[in-house]
């Protein structure tokens, strides 16, 4: 009896030891993944402390030893595009990752316009123009996507939550980021290599939510953002001990469950889930919570660059949005340790009813101008979307024409990341010169010349020393625009497209790209 007992105890201990010894990869390393070509490729995971881990991939074998915390990391030498390959990871057990390709990898982040999917599926606000056709034709086995689940966190997490890499097909593309997919579709066709998209985005998130806490703490301009979050957490801690509030939250939740079940039986829409006692840690508006849970765990996965589509939620902090984005880009580049990798972003689109006043300031106009200023950051490019609102529903904050956004992102990416010599940006304000009662506007990105949409140049306003702007007469003169008004004899400033949904008209002839709204005065 003792012999049998000893045998089973030993068997149990052996099984437990084997279970603990199993090597594990970070979630981003899974079947169908894409690894970045032409760069060292970090690979990491966890094992027993002190355990030796060996990774074999495409004729390379590298080893690492797990640290005291169990984490290990190694780097594969630069890889050439190709596949499919398998990756073997061996410690006391062996893992095999299958159908691995090497090509171009982009991280895609921001708020709902990056999170907006190709098809509506379970999101009433999602979907794109020609949705049915786009889904049916999405046969792109060399484009793969991994999506990080919404996981805000105050502690820095070790790993993302995800279903893993998926291959683009009519069965999968519906729940993939539309802007990212159309970007990848265009660059994959041009480069003829596999493309991987690492999508980590969430609706209504602020930019500061995607920045690390130390980076935010380093700038005094962000102290209010951080102190406000601290105050919310203190209030939440107190609220959780308030019996009356807790009981009310439980009653509201119980009623909601009953009402939801009843609505389903009656074929009606379910009521909105009660908020209960809101947890600030789970709020995508608060600083660093999305960095901690949805970006930091991805570092330092080898990437070519980043796509960013955000800004609508930063109206309350519009006056410091320029600095927020400077910090985000610098922080990401520092954390990744891959130099000043390309960072492509989308400027805020026009929104709501057309504004017919010459100039009308708004927090979104301020954010848009900050995004224009962010072009001073090296190795960045901006997609102008001032004409992208849905024609019949300009109040839709999620415009459906994501194909055009993807096209413009691809033009920018091909130029900035891959050296393509073609036009990739619409006209960008450079400087002004005064010529008597006229102002001449000079632009960057005028290859191929300028053109007025529908043949008439509109959207320019001019002001004298009193800074009272009036509609201006404007005409294209070579690669410049000359602006004047019979009512302004001493012009000092010009603005163009200066409203939330402004009148605009100026485009580049090449690629039909719109000019960014701008102002010549401070």
C-alpha positions as CSV (number, residue, x, y, z in Angstrom):
1,X,0.0,0.0,0.0
2,X,2.8,2.4,0.9
3,X,4.6,1.5,-2.3
4,X,1.4,2.4,-4.4
5,X,0.9,5.6,-2.4
6,X,4.5,6.6,-2.9
7,X,4.2,5.9,-6.6
8,X,1.1,8.2,-7.0
9,X,2.6,10.9,-4.9
10,X,5.8,10.8,-7.0
11,X,3.7,10.8,-10.2
12,X,1.8,13.8,-9.0
13,X,4.9,15.7,-8.1
14,X,6.5,14.9,-11.4
15,X,3.4,16.1,-13.3
16,X,3.4,19.3,-11.3
17,X,7.0,19.8,-12.0
18,X,6.5,19.3,-15.7
19,X,3.5,21.7,-15.7
20,X,5.6,24.4,-14.0
21,X,8.5,23.8,-16.4
22,X,6.5,24.3,-19.6
23,X,7.9,27.1,-21.6
24,X,5.4,29.8,-22.7
25,X,5.5,32.4,-25.5
26,X,4.1,35.9,-25.2
27,X,0.6,35.8,-26.9
28,X,1.7,37.8,-29.9
29,X,3.8,34.8,-31.0
30,X,1.2,32.4,-32.3
31,X,0.2,30.5,-35.5
32,X,-0.1,32.7,-38.6
33,X,2.0,35.5,-37.2
34,X,4.2,37.9,-39.3
35,X,7.7,38.8,-38.2
36,X,9.4,42.0,-39.3
37,X,12.0,41.6,-42.1
38,X,15.4,43.3,-42.2
39,X,15.6,43.9,-38.5
40,X,16.6,41.9,-35.4
41,X,13.5,40.1,-34.1
42,X,13.0,39.9,-30.4
43,X,11.3,36.7,-29.2
44,X,10.2,36.3,-25.5
45,X,8.1,34.4,-23.1
46,X,8.3,32.6,-19.7
47,X,9.8,29.5,-18.2
48,X,11.2,28.3,-14.9
49,X,13.8,30.7,-13.4
50,X,17.2,29.7,-14.7
51,X,15.8,27.4,-17.4
52,X,17.5,27.4,-20.8
53,X,15.2,28.1,-23.8
54,X,16.2,27.4,-27.4
55,X,14.4,29.0,-30.4
56,X,14.9,27.6,-33.9
57,X,13.6,29.5,-36.9
58,X,14.5,29.5,-40.6
59,X,18.0,28.0,-40.1
60,X,18.7,30.1,-37.0
61,X,19.1,28.7,-33.5
62,X,19.2,31.1,-30.5
63,X,19.2,30.5,-26.8
64,X,18.3,32.4,-23.7
65,X,18.0,31.7,-20.0
66,X,14.9,32.6,-18.0
67,X,15.6,35.2,-15.3
68,X,14.6,35.2,-11.7
69,X,11.1,36.3,-12.7
70,X,10.8,33.5,-15.3
71,X,11.0,35.9,-18.3
72,X,13.4,35.1,-21.1
73,X,14.1,37.0,-24.3
74,X,16.4,36.5,-27.3
75,X,16.8,38.1,-30.7
76,X,16.8,36.4,-34.1
77,X,19.2,37.9,-36.7
78,X,17.7,39.9,-39.5
79,X,15.3,38.0,-41.7
80,X,14.4,38.2,-45.3
81,X,10.7,38.2,-46.4
82,X,9.3,34.8,-47.0
83,X,7.4,31.9,-45.6
84,X,5.6,29.9,-44.5
85,X,8.0,28.8,-41.7
86,X,7.7,27.1,-38.3
87,X,9.2,28.3,-35.1
88,X,10.3,25.7,-32.5
89,X,10.7,26.8,-28.9
90,X,12.3,24.2,-26.6
91,X,12.9,24.0,-22.9
92,X,11.8,20.9,-20.9
93,X,9.0,20.8,-23.5
94,X,8.7,22.0,-27.1
95,X,6.3,24.5,-28.6
96,X,5.8,24.8,-32.3
97,X,4.4,28.0,-34.0
98,X,3.1,27.2,-37.5
99,X,2.4,29.2,-40.7
100,X,4.8,32.0,-39.8
101,X,5.7,34.6,-42.5
102,X,8.3,37.3,-42.6
103,X,7.4,40.7,-44.1
104,X,6.2,44.1,-42.9
105,X,4.6,44.7,-39.5
106,X,2.7,47.8,-38.4
107,X,1.2,48.6,-35.0
108,X,-2.2,50.3,-35.4
109,X,-3.6,52.3,-32.5
110,X,-6.0,55.1,-31.5
111,X,-9.7,55.3,-30.8
112,X,-12.9,54.3,-32.6
113,X,-12.0,55.3,-36.1
114,X,-9.0,52.9,-35.9
115,X,-11.2,50.3,-34.1
116,X,-14.0,50.7,-36.7
117,X,-14.4,47.3,-38.5
118,X,-14.9,46.5,-42.1
119,X,-18.4,45.1,-41.4
120,X,-21.0,46.2,-38.9
121,X,-21.3,42.7,-37.2
122,X,-22.0,43.5,-33.6
123,X,-21.2,47.2,-33.8
124,X,-24.0,49.4,-35.1
125,X,-21.6,52.3,-35.8
126,X,-19.0,50.3,-37.8
127,X,-18.9,49.1,-41.4
128,X,-17.7,50.8,-44.6
129,X,-19.0,51.8,-47.9
130,X,-19.6,48.8,-50.2
131,X,-19.4,46.6,-47.2
132,X,-20.8,43.5,-48.8
133,X,-18.4,43.7,-51.7
134,X,-15.4,44.5,-49.6
135,X,-16.0,41.5,-47.3
136,X,-16.7,39.1,-50.2
137,X,-13.5,40.1,-52.0
138,X,-11.1,40.0,-49.0
139,X,-9.0,37.1,-50.1
140,X,-5.5,38.2,-48.9
141,X,-3.7,35.2,-47.2
142,X,-0.5,37.2,-46.9
143,X,-2.2,39.9,-44.7
144,X,-2.5,38.8,-41.1
145,X,-4.0,40.7,-38.1
146,X,-3.8,40.3,-34.4
147,X,-6.1,42.4,-32.2
148,X,-5.5,43.2,-28.5
149,X,-8.6,43.0,-26.3
150,X,-9.6,46.0,-24.3
151,X,-7.5,45.6,-21.1
152,X,-7.0,48.9,-19.3
153,X,-4.8,48.5,-16.2
154,X,-3.0,50.5,-13.5
155,X,-0.3,47.8,-13.1
156,X,1.8,47.2,-16.2
157,X,0.7,43.8,-17.6
158,X,3.1,41.2,-19.0
159,X,0.9,40.1,-21.9
160,X,-2.1,41.1,-24.0
161,X,-5.4,39.3,-24.2
162,X,-6.1,38.2,-27.8
163,X,-7.5,35.4,-29.9
164,X,-4.2,35.4,-31.8
165,X,-3.3,36.1,-35.4
166,X,-6.0,35.8,-38.1
167,X,-5.6,35.5,-41.9
168,X,-7.6,38.0,-43.9
169,X,-10.5,36.3,-45.6
170,X,-14.2,36.9,-46.1
171,X,-14.8,35.0,-42.9
172,X,-12.5,37.2,-40.8
173,X,-12.2,40.6,-42.4
174,X,-15.5,41.8,-41.1
175,X,-14.2,42.2,-37.5
176,X,-10.9,43.7,-38.5
177,X,-9.9,47.4,-38.4
178,X,-11.0,48.9,-41.7
179,X,-8.4,51.7,-41.9
180,X,-5.6,49.3,-41.1
181,X,-6.8,46.6,-43.5
182,X,-7.2,49.0,-46.5
183,X,-3.7,50.4,-45.7
184,X,-2.3,46.9,-45.6
185,X,-4.1,45.9,-48.8
186,X,-2.5,48.7,-50.7
187,X,1.1,48.3,-49.4
188,X,1.0,44.5,-49.8
189,X,0.0,44.9,-53.4
190,X,2.9,47.4,-54.0
191,X,5.6,45.6,-51.9
192,X,4.5,42.0,-52.7
193,X,5.5,40.8,-49.2
194,X,3.5,39.6,-46.3
195,X,2.0,42.3,-44.0
196,X,1.1,41.9,-40.3
197,X,-1.1,44.4,-38.4
198,X,-0.9,44.6,-34.7
199,X,-4.1,46.4,-33.8
200,X,-4.4,47.9,-30.3
201,X,-7.2,50.5,-30.3
202,X,-10.3,51.4,-28.4
203,X,-13.2,53.8,-28.9
204,X,-13.3,57.2,-27.2
205,X,-9.8,56.7,-25.8
206,X,-7.7,59.8,-25.2
207,X,-4.1,60.0,-26.4
208,X,-2.7,60.2,-22.9
209,X,-4.2,56.8,-22.1
210,X,-1.7,55.3,-24.5
211,X,1.4,56.9,-22.9
212,X,3.5,55.5,-20.1
213,X,3.2,57.1,-16.7
214,X,6.9,58.1,-16.4
215,X,6.7,59.9,-19.8
216,X,3.7,61.8,-18.6
217,X,5.2,62.6,-15.3
218,X,8.2,64.1,-17.0
219,X,6.2,67.0,-18.4
220,X,4.6,69.5,-16.0
221,X,1.9,70.3,-18.5
222,X,0.4,66.9,-17.8
223,X,0.2,67.3,-14.0
224,X,-3.5,68.0,-14.1
225,X,-4.2,64.9,-16.1
226,X,-2.4,62.8,-13.6
227,X,-3.7,64.5,-10.5
228,X,-7.3,64.2,-11.8
229,X,-6.9,60.5,-12.3
230,X,-5.5,60.2,-8.7
231,X,-8.5,62.0,-7.4
232,X,-10.9,59.7,-9.3
233,X,-9.2,56.6,-7.9
234,X,-9.4,58.0,-4.3
235,X,-13.1,58.8,-4.7
236,X,-13.7,55.3,-6.2
237,X,-12.0,53.7,-3.2
238,X,-14.3,55.6,-0.9
239,X,-17.4,54.8,-3.0
240,X,-16.7,51.1,-2.8
241,X,-17.1,51.2,1.0
242,X,-20.4,53.1,0.8
243,X,-23.0,50.4,1.6
244,X,-25.9,52.4,0.1
245,X,-24.0,53.0,-3.2
246,X,-23.0,49.3,-3.4
247,X,-26.5,48.1,-2.7
248,X,-28.0,50.4,-5.3
249,X,-25.5,49.3,-7.9
250,X,-26.4,45.6,-7.2
251,X,-30.2,46.4,-7.5
252,X,-29.7,48.2,-10.7
253,X,-27.7,45.4,-12.1
254,X,-30.3,42.8,-11.1
255,X,-33.0,44.8,-12.7
256,X,-31.0,45.2,-15.9
257,X,-30.6,41.5,-16.2
258,X,-34.3,40.9,-15.8
259,X,-35.1,43.7,-18.3
260,X,-32.6,42.4,-20.8
261,X,-34.0,38.9,-20.6
262,X,-37.5,40.3,-21.1
263,X,-36.4,42.4,-24.1
264,X,-34.8,39.3,-25.8
265,X,-38.0,37.4,-25.4
266,X,-40.0,40.3,-26.9
267,X,-37.5,40.8,-29.7
268,X,-36.5,44.3,-28.5
269,X,-33.2,46.0,-28.0
270,X,-31.6,45.3,-24.7
271,X,-31.4,48.3,-22.3
272,X,-28.0,49.9,-21.6
273,X,-26.1,48.2,-18.8
274,X,-26.0,50.4,-15.6
275,X,-22.6,51.9,-14.9
276,X,-22.7,50.9,-11.2
277,X,-19.8,52.5,-9.4
278,X,-17.5,53.5,-12.3
279,X,-14.0,52.2,-11.9
280,X,-11.5,54.8,-13.2
281,X,-9.0,52.1,-14.0
282,X,-11.4,50.8,-16.7
283,X,-11.9,54.2,-18.2
284,X,-10.1,54.7,-21.5
285,X,-10.0,58.5,-21.0
286,X,-7.6,58.2,-18.1
287,X,-3.8,58.5,-18.5
288,X,-1.5,55.5,-19.0
289,X,-4.1,52.8,-18.4
290,X,-4.1,51.6,-22.1
291,X,-0.3,51.8,-22.4
292,X,0.0,49.5,-19.3
293,X,-2.5,46.9,-20.6
294,X,-2.4,47.1,-24.4
295,X,0.9,48.6,-25.6
296,X,3.6,47.8,-23.0
297,X,3.0,44.0,-23.3
298,X,3.7,44.3,-27.1
299,X,7.2,46.0,-26.6
300,X,9.6,45.2,-28.2
301,X,7.9,43.2,-31.0
302,X,9.8,44.2,-34.2
303,X,7.8,46.6,-36.3
304,X,8.3,48.8,-39.3
305,X,6.2,51.7,-38.0
306,X,2.9,52.8,-36.4
307,X,-0.5,54.0,-37.7
308,X,-2.4,56.4,-35.4
309,X,-6.0,57.5,-35.8
310,X,-7.2,59.5,-32.8
311,X,-8.0,63.0,-31.5
312,X,-11.8,63.3,-31.2
313,X,-11.7,62.5,-27.4
314,X,-9.0,65.1,-26.6
315,X,-11.3,68.2,-27.0
316,X,-11.0,69.0,-23.2
317,X,-7.2,68.9,-23.5
318,X,-6.9,70.4,-27.1
319,X,-4.6,73.2,-25.9
320,X,-1.9,70.6,-25.0
321,X,-2.6,68.0,-27.6
322,X,0.5,69.0,-29.6
323,X,2.7,68.2,-26.5
324,X,0.7,65.0,-25.8
325,X,1.4,63.6,-29.2
326,X,5.0,64.7,-29.1
327,X,5.3,62.8,-25.9
328,X,3.5,59.7,-27.2
329,X,5.6,59.4,-30.3
330,X,8.9,60.0,-28.4
331,X,7.8,57.5,-25.7
332,X,6.9,54.8,-28.1
333,X,10.1,55.2,-30.0
334,X,12.2,55.1,-26.8
335,X,10.3,52.0,-25.5
336,X,10.7,50.1,-28.7
337,X,14.3,50.9,-29.1
338,X,14.1,50.8,-32.9
339,X,15.0,54.4,-33.5
340,X,12.7,57.0,-35.0
341,X,10.4,54.5,-36.7
342,X,7.8,55.9,-39.1
343,X,4.7,57.3,-37.4
344,X,1.7,57.9,-39.7
345,X,-1.4,59.6,-38.3
346,X,-4.8,60.8,-39.5
347,X,-5.8,64.4,-39.0
348,X,-9.3,65.0,-37.7
349,X,-12.0,64.8,-40.3
350,X,-14.7,67.4,-40.9
351,X,-17.7,66.8,-38.7
352,X,-21.3,67.9,-38.3
353,X,-23.1,70.6,-40.4
354,X,-21.2,72.7,-42.9
355,X,-20.0,76.0,-41.4
356,X,-20.3,78.9,-43.8
357,X,-18.6,81.5,-41.6
358,X,-15.1,82.5,-42.7
359,X,-13.5,81.4,-39.4
360,X,-15.0,79.6,-36.4
361,X,-12.8,78.3,-33.7
362,X,-13.6,75.0,-31.9
363,X,-11.7,72.5,-29.8
364,X,-11.5,70.1,-32.7
365,X,-10.1,72.9,-34.9
366,X,-7.4,73.3,-32.2
367,X,-6.6,69.6,-32.2
368,X,-6.5,69.6,-36.0
369,X,-3.9,72.4,-35.9
370,X,-1.9,70.6,-33.3
371,X,-1.8,67.6,-35.6
372,X,-0.5,69.9,-38.4
373,X,2.2,71.2,-36.0
374,X,3.2,67.6,-35.1
375,X,4.6,67.2,-38.6
376,X,7.8,68.9,-37.2
377,X,8.5,65.5,-35.5
378,X,11.0,63.6,-37.7
379,X,9.9,60.7,-39.8
380,X,6.1,61.4,-39.4
381,X,3.4,61.9,-42.0
382,X,-0.1,63.1,-41.7
383,X,-3.2,62.0,-43.7
384,X,-5.5,64.9,-44.2
385,X,-9.2,63.8,-43.8
386,X,-10.9,67.2,-44.0
387,X,-13.1,66.0,-46.8
388,X,-13.9,62.5,-45.5
389,X,-17.2,63.0,-43.6
390,X,-20.1,61.0,-44.9
391,X,-21.7,63.2,-47.6
392,X,-25.3,62.4,-46.4
393,X,-24.5,62.1,-42.7
394,X,-21.8,64.6,-41.7
395,X,-22.8,64.2,-38.1
396,X,-21.4,60.6,-38.2
397,X,-18.2,60.6,-36.2
398,X,-17.3,57.3,-37.8
399,X,-17.1,58.1,-41.6
400,X,-17.6,55.1,-43.8
401,X,-15.1,55.8,-46.5
402,X,-12.2,54.1,-44.8
403,X,-10.9,52.9,-48.2
404,X,-9.7,56.5,-48.9
405,X,-8.1,56.8,-45.5
406,X,-6.3,53.5,-46.1
407,X,-5.2,54.7,-49.5
408,X,-3.8,57.9,-48.1
409,X,-2.1,56.1,-45.3
410,X,-0.5,53.7,-47.8
411,X,0.8,56.6,-49.9
412,X,2.4,58.1,-46.8
413,X,3.8,54.8,-45.7
414,X,5.2,53.9,-49.1
415,X,7.0,57.3,-49.1
416,X,8.2,57.6,-45.5
417,X,9.0,53.9,-44.8
418,X,9.9,52.6,-48.2
419,X,11.3,55.5,-50.1
420,X,8.6,55.7,-52.8
421,X,9.1,59.0,-54.8
422,X,5.4,59.6,-55.6
423,X,3.2,62.3,-54.1
424,X,1.9,61.2,-50.6
425,X,0.5,64.4,-49.1
426,X,-1.7,67.2,-50.1
427,X,-0.5,70.8,-49.9
428,X,0.9,71.8,-46.5
429,X,1.2,75.4,-45.5
430,X,4.9,76.6,-45.5
431,X,5.0,80.4,-45.3
432,X,3.3,83.6,-46.4
433,X,4.6,86.7,-48.1
434,X,2.8,90.1,-48.2
435,X,2.6,91.8,-51.6
436,X,0.8,95.1,-51.1
437,X,-2.9,94.3,-50.4
438,X,-2.4,90.6,-51.2
439,X,-0.9,87.7,-49.4
440,X,0.9,84.9,-51.2
441,X,0.7,81.4,-49.6
442,X,3.5,79.0,-50.2
443,X,3.2,75.2,-49.7
444,X,5.1,72.1,-49.3
445,X,4.1,69.0,-51.3
446,X,3.1,70.7,-54.5
447,X,4.5,68.1,-56.9
448,X,2.3,68.0,-60.0
449,X,0.7,71.4,-59.1
450,X,-2.4,72.6,-57.3
451,X,-6.0,72.4,-58.3
452,X,-9.3,73.8,-57.1
453,X,-12.0,71.2,-56.5
454,X,-15.0,71.8,-58.9
455,X,-12.9,74.6,-60.5
456,X,-13.5,77.2,-57.9
457,X,-11.0,78.1,-55.1
458,X,-13.0,78.6,-51.8
459,X,-12.4,78.4,-48.1
460,X,-9.8,81.1,-47.7
461,X,-10.3,84.0,-45.2
462,X,-8.2,87.1,-44.8
463,X,-7.8,89.7,-42.0
464,X,-6.2,93.1,-41.4
465,X,-4.5,94.2,-38.2
466,X,-7.8,93.9,-36.3
467,X,-7.9,90.2,-37.0
468,X,-11.5,90.3,-38.2
469,X,-11.6,87.6,-40.9
470,X,-13.7,88.0,-44.1
471,X,-14.0,85.7,-47.0
472,X,-11.2,86.2,-49.5
473,X,-10.7,86.0,-53.2
474,X,-8.1,83.4,-53.9
475,X,-6.4,82.2,-57.0
476,X,-3.8,79.6,-57.8
477,X,-0.5,81.0,-59.2
478,X,1.9,78.2,-60.0
479,X,2.5,76.3,-56.8
480,X,1.2,79.2,-54.6
481,X,-2.2,80.7,-53.8
482,X,-2.7,84.5,-53.9
483,X,-5.3,85.8,-51.4
484,X,-6.9,89.2,-51.2
485,X,-10.1,91.1,-50.4
486,X,-11.4,94.5,-51.5
487,X,-12.3,95.1,-47.9
488,X,-8.8,94.5,-46.5
489,X,-6.1,97.0,-47.6
490,X,-3.4,95.9,-45.1
491,X,-3.7,92.1,-44.8
492,X,-1.8,90.4,-42.0
493,X,-3.2,86.9,-41.8
494,X,-4.9,84.2,-43.8
495,X,-6.8,81.1,-42.6
496,X,-8.0,78.2,-44.7
497,X,-10.6,75.6,-43.8
498,X,-10.8,77.0,-40.3
499,X,-13.9,75.4,-38.8
500,X,-15.1,72.0,-37.5
501,X,-16.7,71.3,-40.9
502,X,-15.3,74.0,-43.2
503,X,-15.6,74.9,-46.8
504,X,-12.5,73.6,-48.6
505,X,-11.4,73.3,-52.2
506,X,-7.6,73.1,-52.5
507,X,-6.1,69.8,-53.6
508,X,-2.9,68.5,-55.2
509,X,-3.3,67.5,-58.8
510,X,-1.2,64.4,-58.2
511,X,-3.2,61.7,-56.2
512,X,-6.1,64.2,-55.5
513,X,-5.1,64.9,-51.9
514,X,-6.6,67.7,-50.0
515,X,-4.7,70.6,-48.4
516,X,-4.6,70.7,-44.6
517,X,-6.5,73.5,-42.9
518,X,-4.0,76.1,-41.7
519,X,-3.5,79.6,-40.2
520,X,-0.7,82.0,-40.8
521,X,-1.2,83.9,-37.5
522,X,-0.3,82.6,-34.1
